[in-house]
Amino acid sequence: MPGTLNTQPNLACPDEFYERLIEMHRDFTQTQSEAANAALILLLANHIGDAGVLREALDIARADGKLA
């Protein structure tokens, strides 16, 4: 349904994605890792493109961040 964030497992190969995500950070400083994460977030947000879905994702991520 458009405008609704899919929070159900949806990755065909989640372990492979996780490995690639970790590899992306190899040999990075903390600052470089943060910049890479920000770039990835912006690329994926652009790909999604739906403001409602992005708002929902931001709200969920903020709530999860408060639990940490």
MMTF fields as JSON, N, C-alpha, C and O atoms, coordinates in Angstrom:
{
  "mmtfVersion": "1.0.0",
  "mmtfProducer": "UNKNOWN",
  "numBonds": 271,
  "numAtoms": 272,
  "numGroups": 68,
  "numChains": 1,
  "numModels": 1,
  "chainsPerModel": [1],
  "groupsPerChain": [68],
  "chainIdList": ["A"],
  "bondAtomList": [4, 2, 8, 6, 12, 10, 16, 14, 20, 18, 24, 22, 28, 26, 32, 30, 36, 34, 40, 38, 44, 42, 48, 46, 52, 50, 56, 54, 60, 58, 64, 62, 68, 66, 72, 70, 76, 74, 80, 78, 84, 82, 88, 86, 92, 90, 96, 94, 100, 98, 104, 102, 108, 106, 112, 110, 116, 114, 120, 118, 124, 122, 128, 126, 132, 130, 136, 134, 140, 138, 144, 142, 148, 146, 152, 150, 156, 154, 160, 158, 164, 162, 168, 166, 172, 170, 176, 174, 180, 178, 184, 182, 188, 186, 192, 190, 196, 194, 200, 198, 204, 202, 208, 206, 212, 210, 216, 214, 220, 218, 224, 222, 228, 226, 232, 230, 236, 234, 240, 238, 244, 242, 248, 246, 252, 250, 256, 254, 260, 258, 264, 262, 268, 266],
  "bondOrderList": [1, 1, 1, 1, 1, 1, 1, 1, 1, 1, 1, 1, 1, 1, 1, 1, 1, 1, 1, 1, 1, 1, 1, 1, 1, 1, 1, 1, 1, 1, 1, 1, 1, 1, 1, 1, 1, 1, 1, 1, 1, 1, 1, 1, 1, 1, 1, 1, 1, 1, 1, 1, 1, 1, 1, 1, 1, 1, 1, 1, 1, 1, 1, 1, 1, 1, 1],
  "groupList": [{"groupName": "MET", "atomNameList": ["N", "CA", "C", "O"], "elementList": ["N", "C", "C", "O"], "formalChargeList": [0, 0, 0, 0], "bondAtomList": [1, 0, 2, 1, 3, 2], "bondOrderList": [1, 1, 2], "singleLetterCode": "M", "chemCompType": "L-PEPTIDE LINKING"}, {"groupName": "PRO", "atomNameList": ["N", "CA", "C", "O"], "elementList": ["N", "C", "C", "O"], "formalChargeList": [0, 0, 0, 0], "bondAtomList": [1, 0, 2, 1, 3, 2], "bondOrderList": [1, 1, 2], "singleLetterCode": "P", "chemCompType": "L-PEPTIDE LINKING"}, {"groupName": "GLY", "atomNameList": ["N", "CA", "C", "O"], "elementList": ["N", "C", "C", "O"], "formalChargeList": [0, 0, 0, 0], "bondAtomList": [1, 0, 2, 1, 3, 2], "bondOrderList": [1, 1, 2], "singleLetterCode": "G", "chemCompType": "PEPTIDE LINKING"}, {"groupName": "THR", "atomNameList": ["N", "CA", "C", "O"], "elementList": ["N", "C", "C", "O"], "formalChargeList": [0, 0, 0, 0], "bondAtomList": [1, 0, 2, 1, 3, 2], "bondOrderList": [1, 1, 2], "singleLetterCode": "T", "chemCompType": "L-PEPTIDE LINKING"}, {"groupName": "LEU", "atomNameList": ["N", "CA", "C", "O"], "elementList": ["N", "C", "C", "O"], "formalChargeList": [0, 0, 0, 0], "bondAtomList": [1, 0, 2, 1, 3, 2], "bondOrderList": [1, 1, 2], "singleLetterCode": "L", "chemCompType": "L-PEPTIDE LINKING"}, {"groupName": "ASN", "atomNameList": ["N", "CA", "C", "O"], "elementList": ["N", "C", "C", "O"], "formalChargeList": [0, 0, 0, 0], "bondAtomList": [1, 0, 2, 1, 3, 2], "bondOrderList": [1, 1, 2], "singleLetterCode": "N", "chemCompType": "L-PEPTIDE LINKING"}, {"groupName": "GLN", "atomNameList": ["N", "CA", "C", "O"], "elementList": ["N", "C", "C", "O"], "formalChargeList": [0, 0, 0, 0], "bondAtomList": [1, 0, 2, 1, 3, 2], "bondOrderList": [1, 1, 2], "singleLetterCode": "Q", "chemCompType": "L-PEPTIDE LINKING"}, {"groupName": "ALA", "atomNameList": ["N", "CA", "C", "O"], "elementList": ["N", "C", "C", "O"], "formalChargeList": [0, 0, 0, 0], "bondAtomList": [1, 0, 2, 1, 3, 2], "bondOrderList": [1, 1, 2], "singleLetterCode": "A", "chemCompType": "L-PEPTIDE LINKING"}, {"groupName": "CYS", "atomNameList": ["N", "CA", "C", "O"], "elementList": ["N", "C", "C", "O"], "formalChargeList": [0, 0, 0, 0], "bondAtomList": [1, 0, 2, 1, 3, 2], "bondOrderList": [1, 1, 2], "singleLetterCode": "C", "chemCompType": "L-PEPTIDE LINKING"}, {"groupName": "ASP", "atomNameList": ["N", "CA", "C", "O"], "elementList": ["N", "C", "C", "O"], "formalChargeList": [0, 0, 0, 0], "bondAtomList": [1, 0, 2, 1, 3, 2], "bondOrderList": [1, 1, 2], "singleLetterCode": "D", "chemCompType": "L-PEPTIDE LINKING"}, {"groupName": "GLU", "atomNameList": ["N", "CA", "C", "O"], "elementList": ["N", "C", "C", "O"], "formalChargeList": [0, 0, 0, 0], "bondAtomList": [1, 0, 2, 1, 3, 2], "bondOrderList": [1, 1, 2], "singleLetterCode": "E", "chemCompType": "L-PEPTIDE LINKING"}, {"groupName": "PHE", "atomNameList": ["N", "CA", "C", "O"], "elementList": ["N", "C", "C", "O"], "formalChargeList": [0, 0, 0, 0], "bondAtomList": [1, 0, 2, 1, 3, 2], "bondOrderList": [1, 1, 2], "singleLetterCode": "F", "chemCompType": "L-PEPTIDE LINKING"}, {"groupName": "TYR", "atomNameList": ["N", "CA", "C", "O"], "elementList": ["N", "C", "C", "O"], "formalChargeList": [0, 0, 0, 0], "bondAtomList": [1, 0, 2, 1, 3, 2], "bondOrderList": [1, 1, 2], "singleLetterCode": "Y", "chemCompType": "L-PEPTIDE LINKING"}, {"groupName": "ARG", "atomNameList": ["N", "CA", "C", "O"], "elementList": ["N", "C", "C", "O"], "formalChargeList": [0, 0, 0, 0], "bondAtomList": [1, 0, 2, 1, 3, 2], "bondOrderList": [1, 1, 2], "singleLetterCode": "R", "chemCompType": "L-PEPTIDE LINKING"}, {"groupName": "ILE", "atomNameList": ["N", "CA", "C", "O"], "elementList": ["N", "C", "C", "O"], "formalChargeList": [0, 0, 0, 0], "bondAtomList": [1, 0, 2, 1, 3, 2], "bondOrderList": [1, 1, 2], "singleLetterCode": "I", "chemCompType": "L-PEPTIDE LINKING"}, {"groupName": "HIS", "atomNameList": ["N", "CA", "C", "O"], "elementList": ["N", "C", "C", "O"], "formalChargeList": [0, 0, 0, 0], "bondAtomList": [1, 0, 2, 1, 3, 2], "bondOrderList": [1, 1, 2], "singleLetterCode": "H", "chemCompType": "L-PEPTIDE LINKING"}, {"groupName": "SER", "atomNameList": ["N", "CA", "C", "O"], "elementList": ["N", "C", "C", "O"], "formalChargeList": [0, 0, 0, 0], "bondAtomList": [1, 0, 2, 1, 3, 2], "bondOrderList": [1, 1, 2], "singleLetterCode": "S", "chemCompType": "L-PEPTIDE LINKING"}, {"groupName": "VAL", "atomNameList": ["N", "CA", "C", "O"], "elementList": ["N", "C", "C", "O"], "formalChargeList": [0, 0, 0, 0], "bondAtomList": [1, 0, 2, 1, 3, 2], "bondOrderList": [1, 1, 2], "singleLetterCode": "V", "chemCompType": "L-PEPTIDE LINKING"}, {"groupName": "LYS", "atomNameList": ["N", "CA", "C", "O"], "elementList": ["N", "C", "C", "O"], "formalChargeList": [0, 0, 0, 0], "bondAtomList": [1, 0, 2, 1, 3, 2], "bondOrderList": [1, 1, 2], "singleLetterCode": "K", "chemCompType": "L-PEPTIDE LINKING"}],
  "groupTypeList": [0, 1, 2, 3, 4, 5, 3, 6, 1, 5, 4, 7, 8, 1, 9, 10, 11, 12, 10, 13, 4, 14, 10, 0, 15, 13, 9, 11, 3, 6, 3, 6, 16, 10, 7, 7, 5, 7, 7, 4, 14, 4, 4, 4, 7, 5, 15, 14, 2, 9, 7, 2, 17, 4, 13, 10, 7, 4, 9, 14, 7, 13, 7, 9, 2, 18, 4, 7],
  "groupIdList": [1, 2, 3, 4, 5, 6, 7, 8, 9, 10, 11, 12, 13, 14, 15, 16, 17, 18, 19, 20, 21, 22, 23, 24, 25, 26, 27, 28, 29, 30, 31, 32, 33, 34, 35, 36, 37, 38, 39, 40, 41, 42, 43, 44, 45, 46, 47, 48, 49, 50, 51, 52, 53, 54, 55, 56, 57, 58, 59, 60, 61, 62, 63, 64, 65, 66, 67, 68],
  "secStructList": [7, 6, 6, 7, 7, 7, 7, 1, 7, 7, 7, 1, 1, 2, 2, 2, 2, 2, 2, 2, 2, 2, 2, 2, 6, 6, 6, 7, 7, 2, 2, 2, 2, 2, 2, 2, 2, 2, 2, 2, 2, 2, 2, 2, 2, 2, 2, 2, 7, 7, 2, 2, 2, 2, 2, 2, 2, 2, 2, 2, 2, 2, 2, 2, 2, 2, 2, 7],
  "xCoordList": [0.845, 0.0, 0.888, 1.75, 0.717, 1.542, 1.411, 0.334, 2.514, 2.5, 2.609, 2.518, 2.801, 2.929, 4.281, 4.64, 5.011, 6.33, 6.209, 5.462, 6.93, 6.967, 8.006, 9.201, 7.568, 8.496, 8.665, 9.31, 8.088, 8.245, 9.553, 10.005, 10.167, 11.395, 11.174, 10.203, 12.077, 11.875, 13.164, 13.16, 14.254, 15.519, 15.676, 15.499, 16.006, 16.193, 17.387, 17.345, 18.446, 19.679, 20.143, 21.12, 19.464, 19.81, 21.232, 21.871, 21.739, 23.11, 24.125, 25.106, 23.883, 24.778, 24.753, 25.797, 23.56, 23.469, 24.228, 24.977, 24.037, 24.718, 26.236, 26.945, 26.726, 28.17, 28.675, 29.734, 27.918, 28.323, 28.283, 29.13, 27.296, 27.206, 28.409, 28.993, 28.784, 29.959, 31.221, 32.086, 31.32, 32.486, 32.617, 33.727, 31.484, 31.503, 32.277, 32.888, 32.257, 32.887, 34.33, 35.006, 34.799, 36.146, 37.189, 37.201, 38.051, 39.162, 38.713, 39.512, 37.453, 36.973, 37.174, 37.118, 37.407, 37.361, 35.891, 35.002, 35.639, 34.264, 33.59, 32.43, 34.314, 33.768, 33.436, 32.384, 34.315, 34.053, 32.862, 32.063, 32.729, 31.586, 30.28, 29.286, 30.294, 29.09, 28.727, 27.549, 29.734, 29.482, 28.942, 28.041, 29.49, 29.006, 27.567, 26.748, 27.254, 25.881, 24.926, 23.835, 25.335, 24.491, 24.26, 23.142, 25.317, 25.18, 24.233, 23.398, 24.364, 23.489, 22.035, 21.136, 21.805, 20.447, 19.847, 18.699, 20.607, 20.09, 19.833, 18.847, 20.711, 20.486, 19.215, 18.419, 19.025, 17.835, 16.575, 15.528, 16.664, 15.514, 15.115, 13.928, 16.091, 15.806, 15.144, 14.216, 15.608, 15.035, 13.58, 12.727, 13.293, 11.931, 11.046, 9.995, 11.487, 10.825, 9.487, 9.05, 8.827, 7.494, 7.649, 8.159, 7.207, 7.389, 6.705, 7.236, 5.553, 4.846, 5.601, 5.693, 6.142, 6.929, 8.182, 8.552, 8.826, 10.043, 9.748, 10.528, 8.635, 8.241, 8.028, 8.481, 7.332, 7.081, 8.397, 8.567, 9.318, 10.616, 11.391, 11.996, 11.373, 12.061, 11.458, 12.185, 10.143, 9.479, 9.84, 10.116, 9.839, 10.179, 11.646, 11.963, 12.534, 13.957, 14.221, 15.052, 13.517, 13.695, 13.228, 13.911, 12.083, 11.573, 12.534, 12.798, 13.048, 14.016, 15.297, 15.891, 15.715, 16.918, 16.782, 17.756, 15.581, 15.349, 15.458, 15.735, 15.243, 15.32, 16.758, 17.034, 17.68, 19.082, 19.785, 20.966],
  "yCoordList": [-1.181, 0.0, 1.242, 1.359, 2.169, 3.376, 4.185, 4.269, 4.773, 5.603, 4.836, 5.435, 3.536, 2.736, 2.033, 1.357, 2.197, 1.598, 0.099, -0.341, -0.676, -2.12, -2.435, -2.248, -2.911, -3.248, -4.759, -5.221, -5.517, -6.973, -7.342, -6.609, -8.466, -8.888, -8.91, -9.492, -8.276, -8.109, -8.249, -8.018, -8.618, -8.787, -10.233, -11.154, -10.429, -11.788, -12.462, -13.658, -11.698, -12.252, -11.318, -10.591, -11.326, -10.369, -10.516, -9.516, -11.741, -11.931, -11.316, -10.709, -11.477, -10.882, -9.361, -8.713, -8.795, -7.34, -6.875, -5.899, -7.573, -7.2, -7.249, -6.345, -8.293, -8.406, -7.249, -6.687, -6.89, -5.772, -4.448, -3.579, -4.3, -3.085, -2.968, -1.891, -4.06, -4.057, -3.786, -3.017, -4.417, -4.228, -2.776, -2.265, -2.116, -0.71, 0.135, 1.137, -0.256, 0.522, 0.111, 0.748, -0.94, -1.44, -0.335, 0.353, -0.196, 0.762, 2.228, 3.121, 2.482, 3.862, 4.366, 3.604, 5.658, 6.309, 6.455, 6.213, 6.844, 7.088, 8.129, 7.97, 9.188, 10.255, 9.741, 10.074, 8.939, 8.37, 7.421, 7.408, 6.628, 5.718, 6.498, 6.135, 7.568, 8.397, 9.037, 9.13, 9.479, 10.077, 9.032, 9.326, 7.82, 6.748, 6.381, 6.173, 6.301, 6.014, 7.102, 6.807, 8.358, 9.465, 9.402, 9.616, 9.108, 8.997, 7.862, 8.013, 6.726, 5.587, 5.93, 5.606, 6.579, 6.979, 7.895, 7.708, 8.877, 9.812, 9.135, 9.445, 8.213, 7.474, 6.639, 6.632, 5.936, 5.105, 5.953, 5.589, 7.083, 7.988, 8.518, 8.609, 8.864, 9.327, 8.223, 8.485, 7.009, 5.878, 5.646, 5.384, 5.739, 5.561, 6.697, 6.462, 7.92, 9.08, 9.48, 10.611, 8.622, 8.894, 9.563, 8.952, 10.823, 11.59, 10.93, 10.965, 10.337, 9.672, 8.473, 8.274, 7.673, 6.507, 6.96, 6.368, 7.993, 8.49, 9.066, 8.86, 9.786, 10.292, 9.144, 9.191, 8.109, 6.942, 6.281, 5.914, 6.131, 5.522, 6.368, 5.826, 7.681, 8.563, 8.456, 8.417, 8.41, 8.295, 6.982, 6.972, 5.882, 4.579, 4.568, 4.1, 5.077, 5.091, 5.96, 5.615, 7.077, 7.949, 7.224, 7.262, 6.572, 5.843, 4.713, 4.5, 3.997, 2.934, 3.504, 2.89, 4.67, 5.306, 5.682, 5.634, 6.055, 6.415, 5.189, 5.319, 4.0, 2.763, 2.326, 1.563, 2.817, 2.382, 2.964, 2.692],
  "zCoordList": [0.0, 0.0, 0.0, 0.872, -0.935, -0.992, 0.295, 0.884, 0.715, 1.902, 3.2, 4.271, 3.141, 4.348, 4.348, 3.384, 5.416, 5.539, 5.764, 6.638, 4.99, 5.166, 6.232, 6.003, 7.394, 8.469, 8.627, 9.568, 7.71, 7.725, 7.023, 6.143, 7.399, 6.707, 5.191, 4.707, 4.454, 3.016, 2.212, 1.002, 2.854, 2.152, 1.71, 2.506, 0.447, -0.072, 0.601, 0.892, 0.846, 1.449, 2.567, 2.39, 3.709, 4.766, 5.293, 5.62, 5.381, 5.875, 4.916, 5.345, 3.628, 2.624, 2.717, 2.65, 2.871, 3.009, 4.248, 4.189, 5.373, 6.611, 6.428, 6.869, 5.785, 5.54, 4.692, 4.969, 3.657, 2.79, 3.555, 3.346, 4.441, 5.244, 6.17, 6.294, 6.819, 7.689, 6.869, 7.288, 5.709, 4.83, 4.382, 4.232, 4.171, 3.751, 4.761, 4.388, 6.026, 7.091, 7.38, 8.187, 6.733, 7.022, 6.812, 5.791, 7.803, 7.782, 7.811, 7.529, 8.147, 8.26, 9.686, 10.651, 9.787, 11.091, 11.485, 10.668, 12.716, 13.172, 12.285, 11.903, 11.962, 11.12, 9.722, 9.174, 9.143, 7.818, 7.851, 6.915, 8.91, 9.044, 9.127, 8.497, 9.906, 10.025, 8.693, 8.349, 7.939, 6.628, 5.647, 4.861, 5.692, 4.819, 5.167, 4.272, 6.462, 6.881, 6.407, 5.919, 6.55, 6.108, 4.594, 4.124, 3.84, 2.382, 2.009, 1.117, 2.69, 2.42, 2.736, 1.96, 3.864, 4.245, 3.184, 2.78, 2.735, 1.738, 0.395, -0.273, -0.007, -1.251, -1.181, -2.12, -0.067, 0.086, 0.217, -0.317, 0.924, 1.035, -0.336, -0.648, -1.145, -2.496, -3.31, -4.076, -3.15, -3.878, -3.459, -4.307, -2.165, -1.662, -2.174, -2.769, -1.934, -2.503, -1.903, -2.12, -1.171, -0.618, 0.747, 1.687, 0.855, 2.087, 3.28, 4.389, 3.072, 4.167, 4.692, 5.903, 3.789, 4.182, 4.925, 5.938, 4.431, 5.073, 6.455, 7.385, 6.605, 7.924, 8.898, 10.042, 8.431, 9.272, 9.692, 10.855, 8.75, 9.042, 10.057, 10.982, 9.889, 10.832, 12.23, 13.222, 12.307, 13.608, 14.307, 15.506, 13.56, 14.13, 14.568, 15.662, 13.725, 14.062, 15.293, 16.133, 15.397, 16.572, 17.83, 18.853, 17.765, 18.926, 19.316, 20.499, 18.324, 18.602, 19.215, 20.101, 18.745, 19.267, 20.732, 21.483, 21.138, 22.543, 23.443, 24.635, 22.882, 23.672, 23.915, 24.841, 23.073, 23.168, 24.368, 24.583]
}
